[in-house]
Amino acid sequence: MKKAVIVVGSHFAGKSKTINVHVKKKLKIKPQAHKFNLKGKDGYILSQSFEEAERDVSYVIKKYGHYDLLVLAARPAHETPSDLNKAIKQLTAKGFKVYTVPVNAEQKESYYSSKADDVIKKLS
């Protein structure tokens, strides 16, 4: 089963920090790396949110949808702009089980580390 985890948070909430510092460390890949393997499944990480990177959701899913696992970032659905619902809908249509992990700004490092644990659990 293909799985996607979207780290969700407002601007400067710590989405990239959660992914680049904590998730990647737990996956034993370098901070600048994007590809990973978890339990024999290939995965890909994009730490910058759809909105901040001005990435087209359809393009991202078309380009990376062949991976078994994806870690992505988005702003909450109630914010403008937000590509969260569009991403969930398109990932689901592409056969992914989609999970979200919310993050809030200005927390201790242990908070972001535990959120990274949530991401890894959902991928496993």
C-alpha positions as CSV (number, residue, x, y, z in Angstrom):
1,M,0.0,0.0,0.0
2,K,1.3,3.5,-0.9
3,K,1.3,6.0,1.9
4,A,1.7,9.7,2.0
5,V,2.2,11.8,5.1
6,I,1.5,15.5,4.9
7,V,3.0,17.7,7.7
8,V,0.5,20.5,8.2
9,G,1.1,23.8,9.8
10,S,0.8,27.6,9.3
11,H,3.7,29.7,7.9
12,F,6.7,29.3,10.1
13,A,5.1,26.6,12.2
14,G,8.0,24.2,11.9
15,K,7.0,22.0,9.0
16,S,10.4,22.1,7.3
17,K,12.2,21.8,10.7
18,T,10.1,18.7,11.5
19,I,11.0,17.1,8.2
20,N,14.5,18.3,7.5
21,V,15.9,18.0,11.0
22,H,13.9,15.3,12.7
23,V,12.3,13.0,10.1
24,K,15.4,12.8,7.9
25,K,17.6,12.1,10.9
26,K,15.3,9.3,12.0
27,L,15.4,7.9,8.4
28,K,19.2,8.2,8.5
29,I,19.5,10.4,5.5
30,K,21.3,13.8,5.1
31,P,19.3,17.0,5.6
32,Q,19.6,17.9,1.8
33,A,18.6,14.3,0.7
34,H,15.1,13.6,-0.7
35,K,15.1,9.9,-1.4
36,F,14.9,7.3,1.4
37,N,14.1,3.6,1.9
38,L,12.0,2.4,4.8
39,K,11.3,-1.3,5.3
40,G,12.1,-2.1,1.7
41,K,9.8,0.7,0.3
42,D,11.2,3.7,-1.6
43,G,10.2,7.1,-0.5
44,Y,10.6,10.8,-1.4
45,I,10.5,13.9,0.7
46,L,9.6,17.5,-0.2
47,S,10.0,19.6,2.9
48,Q,8.9,22.9,1.6
49,S,5.1,23.3,1.5
50,F,3.2,23.3,-1.7
51,E,2.2,26.9,-1.0
52,E,5.7,28.3,-0.1
53,A,7.3,26.5,-3.1
54,E,4.4,27.5,-5.4
55,R,4.4,23.8,-6.5
56,D,1.5,22.6,-8.5
57,V,-0.1,19.6,-6.7
58,S,-0.9,17.7,-9.9
59,Y,2.7,18.1,-11.1
60,V,4.1,16.9,-7.8
61,I,1.9,13.8,-7.7
62,K,2.5,13.0,-11.3
63,K,6.3,13.4,-10.8
64,Y,6.6,11.5,-7.5
65,G,3.5,9.3,-7.5
66,H,5.5,6.2,-8.5
67,Y,7.2,6.2,-5.0
68,D,5.7,3.9,-2.3
69,L,6.0,6.6,0.4
70,L,5.8,10.4,0.3
71,V,6.4,13.0,2.9
72,L,5.0,16.4,2.0
73,A,4.1,19.7,3.6
74,A,1.1,22.0,3.4
75,R,-0.7,24.8,5.1
76,P,-4.0,24.0,6.9
77,A,-7.2,23.9,4.9
78,H,-8.6,26.9,6.7
79,E,-5.8,29.2,5.6
80,T,-5.4,31.0,2.3
81,P,-3.7,29.7,0.3
82,S,-3.9,26.1,1.1
83,D,-3.4,23.1,-1.2
84,L,-4.1,20.5,1.6
85,N,-7.5,19.3,0.4
86,K,-6.5,19.2,-3.2
87,A,-3.3,17.2,-2.3
88,I,-5.3,14.7,-0.2
89,K,-7.9,14.2,-2.9
90,Q,-5.3,13.7,-5.7
91,L,-3.1,11.4,-3.6
92,T,-6.1,9.3,-2.7
93,A,-7.1,9.1,-6.3
94,K,-3.6,7.9,-7.2
95,G,-3.9,5.1,-4.6
96,F,-2.2,6.6,-1.6
97,K,-3.4,6.2,2.0
98,V,-3.0,9.8,3.2
99,Y,-2.2,10.8,6.7
100,T,-1.6,14.3,8.2
101,V,0.6,15.3,11.1
102,P,-0.2,18.8,12.4
103,V,2.6,21.0,13.8
104,N,2.4,24.2,15.8
105,A,5.0,27.0,16.0
106,E,7.5,27.8,18.8
107,Q,7.6,24.4,20.5
108,K,10.6,22.7,22.1
109,E,12.8,20.5,19.9
110,S,11.3,17.4,21.7
111,Y,7.9,18.4,20.3
112,Y,9.2,18.4,16.7
113,S,11.0,15.1,17.3
114,S,7.8,13.5,18.5
115,K,6.0,14.8,15.5
116,A,8.7,13.2,13.3
117,D,8.1,9.9,15.2
118,D,4.4,10.3,14.2
119,V,5.4,10.7,10.5
120,I,7.6,7.6,10.7
121,K,4.9,5.5,12.4
122,K,2.3,6.5,9.7
123,L,4.8,5.5,6.9
124,S,5.6,2.1,8.5
